[in-house]
Amino acid sequence: MKNEAPIVRLFFARMKPAFFQLSEEERRQFMVRDRANLDALGMKAISMIDCSQSDDEWDYIGVESWPSMEAVKEREKYENEELQISRYVEYKVHLGVEQSFEGYGQPQ
């Protein structure tokens, strides 16, 4: 595998009623399985923001670092096939690579 730049994944998420209809134990197991997959694929959380009290559109905004695009694709497959994430969460995702802000607006 070639040496890729880490992928930054920005996501916006809102929990659907179906998630809250699960029992506490089912929600806990969902989150345990979710976390195990994130860890196995090498995701590093950069920031997780709880917007549920201040934003009518999104409950959470997160920024993650992934070791490769392959890991992101494996994650998307897991989300769709195993977690069936769209059943429980409305979300959108943006992908990119990190870029330095150090020189932005600095005089030449």
N, CA, C and O atoms as a GROMACS GRO file, in nm:
protein
  432
    1MET      N    1   0.085  -0.118   0.000
    1MET     CA    2   0.000   0.000   0.000
    1MET      C    3   0.089   0.124   0.000
    1MET      O    4   0.188   0.131   0.072
    2LYS      N    5   0.051   0.221  -0.083
    2LYS     CA    6   0.129   0.344  -0.088
    2LYS      C    7   0.105   0.427   0.038
    2LYS      O    8   0.005   0.410   0.107
    3ASN      N    9   0.198   0.515   0.065
    3ASN     CA   10   0.191   0.600   0.183
    3ASN      C   11   0.096   0.716   0.156
    3ASN      O   12   0.133   0.813   0.091
    4GLU      N   13  -0.027   0.706   0.206
    4GLU     CA   14  -0.129   0.808   0.184
    4GLU      C   15  -0.130   0.911   0.296
    4GLU      O   16  -0.089   0.884   0.408
    5ALA      N   17  -0.177   1.030   0.262
    5ALA     CA   18  -0.200   1.131   0.366
    5ALA      C   19  -0.324   1.088   0.443
    5ALA      O   20  -0.417   1.033   0.384
    6PRO      N   21  -0.326   1.113   0.573
    6PRO     CA   22  -0.448   1.081   0.650
    6PRO      C   23  -0.568   1.156   0.594
    6PRO      O   24  -0.557   1.268   0.544
    7ILE      N   25  -0.682   1.093   0.604
    7ILE     CA   26  -0.808   1.151   0.557
    7ILE      C   27  -0.880   1.213   0.676
    7ILE      O   28  -0.893   1.150   0.782
    8VAL      N   29  -0.927   1.335   0.658
    8VAL     CA   30  -1.007   1.401   0.761
    8VAL      C   31  -1.153   1.385   0.721
    8VAL      O   32  -1.192   1.416   0.609
    9ARG      N   33  -1.231   1.336   0.816
    9ARG     CA   34  -1.375   1.318   0.790
    9ARG      C   35  -1.452   1.410   0.885
    9ARG      O   36  -1.442   1.397   1.007
   10LEU      N   37  -1.528   1.500   0.827
   10LEU     CA   38  -1.615   1.590   0.902
   10LEU      C   39  -1.757   1.535   0.888
   10LEU      O   40  -1.803   1.510   0.777
   11PHE      N   41  -1.825   1.515   1.001
   11PHE     CA   42  -1.962   1.465   0.990
   11PHE      C   43  -2.057   1.549   1.073
   11PHE      O   44  -2.020   1.609   1.174
   12PHE      N   45  -2.180   1.550   1.028
   12PHE     CA   46  -2.292   1.614   1.095
   12PHE      C   47  -2.395   1.505   1.119
   12PHE      O   48  -2.427   1.430   1.026
   13ALA      N   49  -2.447   1.493   1.240
   13ALA     CA   50  -2.538   1.383   1.271
   13ALA      C   51  -2.655   1.429   1.358
   13ALA      O   52  -2.641   1.513   1.447
   14ARG      N   53  -2.771   1.371   1.327
   14ARG     CA   54  -2.891   1.390   1.408
   14ARG      C   55  -2.950   1.252   1.433
   14ARG      O   56  -2.974   1.176   1.340
   15MET      N   57  -2.974   1.222   1.559
   15MET     CA   58  -3.029   1.093   1.596
   15MET      C   59  -3.176   1.088   1.554
   15MET      O   60  -3.250   1.184   1.573
   16LYS      N   61  -3.217   0.975   1.497
   16LYS     CA   62  -3.356   0.954   1.456
   16LYS      C   63  -3.434   0.891   1.572
   16LYS      O   64  -3.374   0.831   1.661
   17PRO      N   65  -3.565   0.903   1.570
   17PRO     CA   66  -3.647   0.842   1.675
   17PRO      C   67  -3.621   0.692   1.692
   17PRO      O   68  -3.630   0.640   1.803
   18ALA      N   69  -3.588   0.622   1.583
   18ALA     CA   70  -3.563   0.477   1.592
   18ALA      C   71  -3.450   0.444   1.689
   18ALA      O   72  -3.453   0.340   1.754
   19PHE      N   73  -3.351   0.532   1.701
   19PHE     CA   74  -3.241   0.508   1.794
   19PHE      C   75  -3.293   0.512   1.938
   19PHE      O   76  -3.255   0.428   2.020
   20PHE      N   77  -3.379   0.607   1.968
   20PHE     CA   78  -3.431   0.623   2.103
   20PHE      C   79  -3.537   0.519   2.138
   20PHE      O   80  -3.571   0.501   2.254
   21GLN      N   81  -3.589   0.451   2.035
   21GLN     CA   82  -3.684   0.344   2.059
   21GLN      C   83  -3.615   0.213   2.098
   21GLN      O   84  -3.680   0.120   2.146
   22LEU      N   85  -3.483   0.207   2.078
   22LEU     CA   86  -3.408   0.091   2.124
   22LEU      C   87  -3.403   0.092   2.276
   22LEU      O   88  -3.409   0.199   2.338
   23SER      N   89  -3.392  -0.025   2.336
   23SER     CA   90  -3.375  -0.030   2.482
   23SER      C   91  -3.238   0.027   2.518
   23SER      O   92  -3.152   0.041   2.431
   24GLU      N   93  -3.218   0.060   2.644
   24GLU     CA   94  -3.086   0.111   2.687
   24GLU      C   95  -2.977   0.011   2.654
   24GLU      O   96  -2.869   0.050   2.610
   25GLU      N   97  -3.004  -0.117   2.674
   25GLU     CA   98  -2.903  -0.221   2.645
   25GLU      C   99  -2.875  -0.228   2.495
   25GLU      O  100  -2.759  -0.243   2.456
   26GLU      N  101  -2.976  -0.218   2.411
   26GLU     CA  102  -2.956  -0.220   2.266
   26GLU      C  103  -2.876  -0.098   2.221
   26GLU      O  104  -2.789  -0.110   2.135
   27ARG      N  105  -2.904   0.019   2.278
   27ARG     CA  106  -2.825   0.139   2.245
   27ARG      C  107  -2.681   0.122   2.288
   27ARG      O  108  -2.589   0.158   2.215
   28ARG      N  109  -2.661   0.067   2.408
   28ARG     CA  110  -2.525   0.046   2.459
   28ARG      C  111  -2.449  -0.050   2.367
   28ARG      O  112  -2.334  -0.024   2.332
   29GLN      N  113  -2.513  -0.159   2.328
   29GLN     CA  114  -2.448  -0.256   2.239
   29GLN      C  115  -2.417  -0.195   2.102
   29GLN      O  116  -2.312  -0.223   2.044
   30PHE      N  117  -2.507  -0.114   2.052
   30PHE     CA  118  -2.485  -0.044   1.925
   30PHE      C  119  -2.358   0.041   1.935
   30PHE      O  120  -2.272   0.037   1.846
   31MET      N  121  -2.347   0.119   2.044
   31MET     CA  122  -2.231   0.207   2.061
   31MET      C  123  -2.102   0.128   2.085
   31MET      O  124  -1.996   0.170   2.040
   32VAL      N  125  -2.110   0.015   2.154
   32VAL     CA  126  -1.992  -0.069   2.176
   32VAL      C  127  -1.942  -0.125   2.042
   32VAL      O  128  -1.822  -0.121   2.015
   33ARG      N  129  -2.033  -0.176   1.959
   33ARG     CA  130  -1.994  -0.229   1.828
   33ARG      C  131  -1.938  -0.118   1.740
   33ARG      O  132  -1.839  -0.138   1.670
   34ASP      N  133  -2.001   0.000   1.745
   34ASP     CA  134  -1.956   0.115   1.668
   34ASP      C  135  -1.813   0.152   1.708
   34ASP      O  136  -1.726   0.168   1.622
   35ARG      N  137  -1.789   0.166   1.837
   35ARG     CA  138  -1.657   0.206   1.887
   35ARG      C  139  -1.550   0.103   1.854
   35ARG      O  140  -1.438   0.140   1.818
   36ALA      N  141  -1.583  -0.024   1.864
   36ALA     CA  142  -1.486  -0.129   1.832
   36ALA      C  143  -1.441  -0.119   1.686
   36ALA      O  144  -1.323  -0.136   1.657
   37ASN      N  145  -1.534  -0.091   1.596
   37ASN     CA  146  -1.499  -0.078   1.456
   37ASN      C  147  -1.415   0.047   1.432
   37ASN      O  148  -1.317   0.042   1.358
   38LEU      N  149  -1.452   0.160   1.493
   38LEU     CA  150  -1.373   0.282   1.480
   38LEU      C  151  -1.229   0.258   1.524
   38LEU      O  152  -1.135   0.297   1.455
   39ASP      N  153  -1.213   0.194   1.640
   39ASP     CA  154  -1.079   0.167   1.693
   39ASP      C  155  -1.001   0.071   1.602
   39ASP      O  156  -0.883   0.092   1.577
   40ALA      N  157  -1.068  -0.034   1.554
   40ALA     CA  158  -1.002  -0.133   1.469
   40ALA      C  159  -0.951  -0.072   1.339
   40ALA      O  160  -0.849  -0.116   1.286
   41LEU      N  161  -1.022   0.027   1.287
   41LEU     CA  162  -0.983   0.090   1.161
   41LEU      C  163  -0.886   0.206   1.180
   41LEU      O  164  -0.841   0.266   1.081
   42GLY      N  165  -0.853   0.239   1.304
   42GLY     CA  166  -0.751   0.342   1.328
   42GLY      C  167  -0.801   0.485   1.330
   42GLY      O  168  -0.722   0.577   1.312
   43MET      N  169  -0.930   0.505   1.351
   43MET     CA  170  -0.984   0.641   1.358
   43MET      C  171  -0.933   0.709   1.484
   43MET      O  172  -0.928   0.650   1.591
   44LYS      N  173  -0.895   0.836   1.467
   44LYS     CA  174  -0.858   0.920   1.581
   44LYS      C  175  -0.953   1.038   1.584
   44LYS      O  176  -0.963   1.113   1.487
   45ALA      N  177  -1.024   1.054   1.694
   45ALA     CA  178  -1.118   1.165   1.706
   45ALA      C  179  -1.040   1.294   1.730
   45ALA      O  180  -0.959   1.303   1.822
   46ILE      N  181  -1.065   1.392   1.647
   46ILE     CA  182  -1.003   1.523   1.664
   46ILE      C  183  -1.094   1.610   1.751
   46ILE      O  184  -1.047   1.677   1.843
   47SER      N  185  -1.224   1.608   1.722
   47SER     CA  186  -1.319   1.686   1.801
   47SER      C  187  -1.459   1.628   1.783
   47SER      O  188  -1.496   1.584   1.675
   48MET      N  189  -1.535   1.630   1.891
   48MET     CA  190  -1.677   1.592   1.887
   48MET      C  191  -1.752   1.704   1.957
   48MET      O  192  -1.723   1.737   2.072
   49ILE      N  193  -1.848   1.762   1.888
   49ILE     CA  194  -1.922   1.876   1.940
   49ILE      C  195  -2.068   1.837   1.958
   49ILE      O  196  -2.132   1.792   1.863
   50ASP      N  197  -2.119   1.854   2.078
   50ASP     CA  198  -2.260   1.828   2.107
   50ASP      C  199  -2.336   1.957   2.082
   50ASP      O  200  -2.321   2.054   2.157
   51CYS      N  201  -2.418   1.959   1.977
   51CYS     CA  202  -2.494   2.078   1.938
   51CYS      C  203  -2.641   2.065   1.974
   51CYS      O  204  -2.721   2.152   1.940
   52SER      N  205  -2.677   1.959   2.042
   52SER     CA  206  -2.819   1.926   2.062
   52SER      C  207  -2.897   2.034   2.137
   52SER      O  208  -3.019   2.044   2.120
   53GLN      N  209  -2.831   2.114   2.217
   53GLN     CA  210  -2.901   2.218   2.291
   53GLN      C  211  -2.903   2.354   2.219
   53GLN      O  212  -2.973   2.445   2.262
   54SER      N  213  -2.826   2.366   2.110
   54SER     CA  214  -2.814   2.497   2.048
   54SER      C  215  -2.838   2.498   1.898
   54SER      O  216  -2.838   2.605   1.836
   55ASP      N  217  -2.860   2.381   1.836
   55ASP     CA  218  -2.874   2.374   1.691
   55ASP      C  219  -2.998   2.291   1.659
   55ASP      O  220  -3.010   2.177   1.705
   56ASP      N  221  -3.088   2.345   1.581
   56ASP     CA  222  -3.209   2.272   1.545
   56ASP      C  223  -3.185   2.169   1.436
   56ASP      O  224  -3.268   2.081   1.414
   57GLU      N  225  -3.071   2.179   1.367
   57GLU     CA  226  -3.047   2.089   1.254
   57GLU      C  227  -2.966   1.966   1.293
   57GLU      O  228  -3.001   1.855   1.252
   58TRP      N  229  -2.858   1.983   1.372
   58TRP     CA  230  -2.768   1.871   1.402
   58TRP      C  231  -2.751   1.854   1.553
   58TRP      O  232  -2.746   1.951   1.628
   59ASP      N  233  -2.741   1.727   1.595
   59ASP     CA  234  -2.712   1.695   1.734
   59ASP      C  235  -2.562   1.695   1.760
   59ASP      O  236  -2.516   1.737   1.866
   60TYR      N  237  -2.486   1.647   1.662
   60TYR     CA  238  -2.341   1.635   1.679
   60TYR      C  239  -2.269   1.675   1.551
   60TYR      O  240  -2.318   1.654   1.440
   61ILE      N  241  -2.152   1.733   1.570
   61ILE     CA  242  -2.057   1.758   1.461
   61ILE      C  243  -1.927   1.696   1.507
   61ILE      O  244  -1.884   1.717   1.621
   62GLY      N  245  -1.864   1.619   1.421
   62GLY     CA  246  -1.740   1.554   1.458
   62GLY      C  247  -1.634   1.570   1.352
   62GLY      O  248  -1.663   1.582   1.233
   63VAL      N  249  -1.510   1.571   1.396
   63VAL     CA  250  -1.394   1.575   1.306
   63VAL      C  251  -1.306   1.457   1.344
   63VAL      O  252  -1.264   1.443   1.458
   64GLU      N  253  -1.279   1.372   1.245
   64GLU     CA  254  -1.203   1.250   1.267
   64GLU      C  255  -1.084   1.245   1.172
   64GLU      O  256  -1.088   1.303   1.064
   65SER      N  257  -0.979   1.176   1.213
   65SER     CA  258  -0.865   1.150   1.127
   65SER      C  259  -0.859   0.999   1.103
   65SER      O  260  -0.865   0.920   1.196
   66TRP      N  261  -0.848   0.962   0.976
   66TRP     CA  262  -0.843   0.822   0.934
   66TRP      C  263  -0.709   0.796   0.866
   66TRP      O  264  -0.657   0.883   0.797
   67PRO      N  265  -0.652   0.677   0.885
   67PRO     CA  266  -0.520   0.650   0.829
   67PRO      C  267  -0.515   0.645   0.676
   67PRO      O  268  -0.409   0.666   0.618
   68SER      N  269  -0.628   0.618   0.611
   68SER     CA  270  -0.627   0.607   0.465
   68SER      C  271  -0.770   0.612   0.412
   68SER      O  272  -0.866   0.599   0.488
   69MET      N  273  -0.782   0.631   0.281
   69MET     CA  274  -0.913   0.627   0.216
   69MET      C  275  -0.970   0.485   0.224
   69MET      O  276  -1.091   0.467   0.233
   70GLU      N  277  -0.884   0.387   0.220
   70GLU     CA  278  -0.928   0.247   0.233
   70GLU      C  279  -1.000   0.226   0.368
   70GLU      O  280  -1.103   0.160   0.373
   71ALA      N  281  -0.945   0.281   0.474
   71ALA     CA  282  -1.008   0.269   0.606
   71ALA      C  283  -1.144   0.338   0.607
   71ALA      O  284  -1.239   0.288   0.666
   72VAL      N  285  -1.154   0.454   0.542
   72VAL     CA  286  -1.281   0.526   0.535
   72VAL      C  287  -1.384   0.442   0.459
   72VAL      O  288  -1.499   0.433   0.501
   73LYS      N  289  -1.343   0.381   0.349
   73LYS     CA  290  -1.435   0.297   0.271
   73LYS      C  291  -1.479   0.175   0.351
   73LYS      O  292  -1.596   0.137   0.346
   74GLU      N  293  -1.387   0.114   0.426
   74GLU     CA  294  -1.424   0.001   0.512
   74GLU      C  295  -1.524   0.046   0.617
   74GLU      O  296  -1.619  -0.027   0.649
   75ARG      N  297  -1.504   0.165   0.672
   75ARG     CA  298  -1.596   0.219   0.771
   75ARG      C  299  -1.734   0.242   0.711
   75ARG      O  300  -1.835   0.205   0.772
   76GLU      N  301  -1.740   0.302   0.593
   76GLU     CA  302  -1.869   0.326   0.529
   76GLU      C  303  -1.943   0.196   0.503
   76GLU      O  304  -2.065   0.189   0.519
   77LYS      N  305  -1.871   0.094   0.462
   77LYS     CA  306  -1.932  -0.038   0.440
   77LYS      C  307  -1.989  -0.092   0.572
   77LYS      O  308  -2.101  -0.144   0.575
   78TYR      N  309  -1.912  -0.081   0.678
   78TYR     CA  310  -1.957  -0.128   0.810
   78TYR      C  311  -2.081  -0.050   0.855
   78TYR      O  312  -2.177  -0.108   0.905
   79GLU      N  313  -2.078   0.082   0.838
   79GLU     CA  314  -2.192   0.164   0.878
   79GLU      C  315  -2.319   0.122   0.805
   79GLU      O  316  -2.426   0.112   0.865
   80ASN      N  317  -2.306   0.097   0.676
   80ASN     CA  318  -2.423   0.062   0.595
   80ASN      C  319  -2.470  -0.081   0.615
   80ASN      O  320  -2.590  -0.105   0.629
   81GLU      N  321  -2.378  -0.175   0.616
   81GLU     CA  322  -2.416  -0.316   0.620
   81GLU      C  323  -2.436  -0.371   0.761
   81GLU      O  324  -2.530  -0.447   0.785
   82GLU      N  325  -2.351  -0.335   0.854
   82GLU     CA  326  -2.358  -0.391   0.988
   82GLU      C  327  -2.442  -0.306   1.084
   82GLU      O  328  -2.533  -0.357   1.150
   83LEU      N  329  -2.410  -0.178   1.091
   83LEU     CA  330  -2.483  -0.091   1.184
   83LEU      C  331  -2.618  -0.046   1.129
   83LEU      O  332  -2.708  -0.009   1.205
   84GLN      N  333  -2.632  -0.048   0.997
   84GLN     CA  334  -2.751   0.006   0.932
   84GLN      C  335  -2.777   0.148   0.985
   84GLN      O  336  -2.887   0.182   1.028
   85ILE      N  337  -2.671   0.227   0.979
   85ILE     CA  338  -2.667   0.358   1.043
   85ILE      C  339  -2.780   0.451   0.998
   85ILE      O  340  -2.831   0.529   1.079
   86SER      N  341  -2.818   0.446   0.871
   86SER     CA  342  -2.921   0.539   0.822
   86SER      C  343  -3.058   0.510   0.884
   86SER      O  344  -3.148   0.593   0.876
   87ARG      N  345  -3.073   0.396   0.944
   87ARG     CA  346  -3.197   0.364   1.016
   87ARG      C  347  -3.206   0.445   1.147
   87ARG      O  348  -3.316   0.478   1.192
   88TYR      N  349  -3.090   0.475   1.205
   88TYR     CA  350  -3.084   0.538   1.337
   88TYR      C  351  -3.034   0.682   1.338
   88TYR      O  352  -3.058   0.756   1.434
   89VAL      N  353  -2.964   0.721   1.232
   89VAL     CA  354  -2.899   0.852   1.231
   89VAL      C  355  -2.915   0.917   1.094
   89VAL      O  356  -2.892   0.853   0.991
   90GLU      N  357  -2.955   1.044   1.094
   90GLU     CA  358  -2.948   1.123   0.972
   90GLU      C  359  -2.812   1.191   0.975
   90GLU      O  360  -2.773   1.248   1.077
   91TYR      N  361  -2.740   1.186   0.864
   91TYR     CA  362  -2.605   1.240   0.868
   91TYR      C  363  -2.558   1.284   0.729
   91TYR      O  364  -2.613   1.244   0.626
   92LYS      N  365  -2.456   1.366   0.731
   92LYS     CA  366  -2.383   1.398   0.609
   92LYS      C  367  -2.236   1.402   0.644
   92LYS      O  368  -2.197   1.430   0.758
   93VAL      N  369  -2.153   1.372   0.544
   93VAL     CA  370  -2.010   1.356   0.564
   93VAL      C  371  -1.935   1.432   0.455
   93VAL      O  372  -1.978   1.436   0.340
   94HIS      N  373  -1.824   1.494   0.494
   94HIS     CA  374  -1.733   1.558   0.400
   94HIS      C  375  -1.594   1.504   0.426
   94HIS      O  376  -1.552   1.490   0.542
   95LEU      N  377  -1.521   1.472   0.320
   95LEU     CA  378  -1.386   1.418   0.332
   95LEU      C  379  -1.284   1.517   0.276
   95LEU      O  380  -1.315   1.593   0.184
   96GLY      N  381  -1.164   1.514   0.332
   96GLY     CA  382  -1.057   1.599   0.281
   96GLY      C  383  -0.924   1.556   0.342
   96GLY      O  384  -0.915   1.454   0.411
   97VAL      N  385  -0.822   1.634   0.315
   97VAL     CA  386  -0.690   1.611   0.376
   97VAL      C  387  -0.653   1.737   0.453
   97VAL      O  388  -0.692   1.848   0.417
   98GLU      N  389  -0.577   1.718   0.558
   98GLU     CA  390  -0.538   1.831   0.642
   98GLU      C  391  -0.449   1.926   0.564
   98GLU      O  392  -0.365   1.885   0.484
   99GLN      N  393  -0.468   2.053   0.589
   99GLN     CA  394  -0.387   2.157   0.527
   99GLN      C  395  -0.347   2.256   0.636
   99GLN      O  396  -0.428   2.289   0.722
  100SER      N  397  -0.225   2.301   0.631
  100SER     CA  398  -0.176   2.395   0.731
  100SER      C  399  -0.244   2.530   0.717
  100SER      O  400  -0.270   2.577   0.606
  101PHE      N  401  -0.274   2.591   0.830
  101PHE     CA  402  -0.333   2.725   0.834
  101PHE      C  403  -0.226   2.829   0.870
  101PHE      O  404  -0.252   2.950   0.873
  102GLU      N  405  -0.106   2.781   0.898
  102GLU     CA  406   0.001   2.866   0.948
  102GLU      C  407   0.030   2.988   0.860
  102GLU      O  408   0.048   3.098   0.911
  103GLY      N  409   0.035   2.968   0.728
  103GLY     CA  410   0.071   3.078   0.638
  103GLY      C  411  -0.046   3.160   0.589
  103GLY      O  412  -0.028   3.258   0.517
  104TYR      N  413  -0.166   3.121   0.626
  104TYR     CA  414  -0.285   3.189   0.576
  104TYR      C  415  -0.285   3.337   0.618
  104TYR      O  416  -0.276   3.369   0.737
  105GLY      N  417  -0.295   3.425   0.520
  105GLY     CA  418  -0.304   3.569   0.545
  105GLY      C  419  -0.178   3.634   0.597
  105GLY      O  420  -0.178   3.752   0.633
  106GLN      N  421  -0.069   3.558   0.600
  106GLN     CA  422   0.059   3.613   0.646
  106GLN      C  423   0.124   3.691   0.533
  106GLN      O  424   0.120   3.648   0.418
  107PRO      N  425   0.183   3.806   0.564
  107PRO     CA  426   0.253   3.883   0.459
  107PRO      C  427   0.367   3.801   0.400
  107PRO      O  428   0.434   3.725   0.471
  108GLN      N  429   0.388   3.817   0.273
  108GLN     CA  430   0.495   3.742   0.203
  108GLN      C  431   0.630   3.799   0.232
  108GLN      O  432   0.730   3.748   0.182
   0.00000   0.00000   0.00000
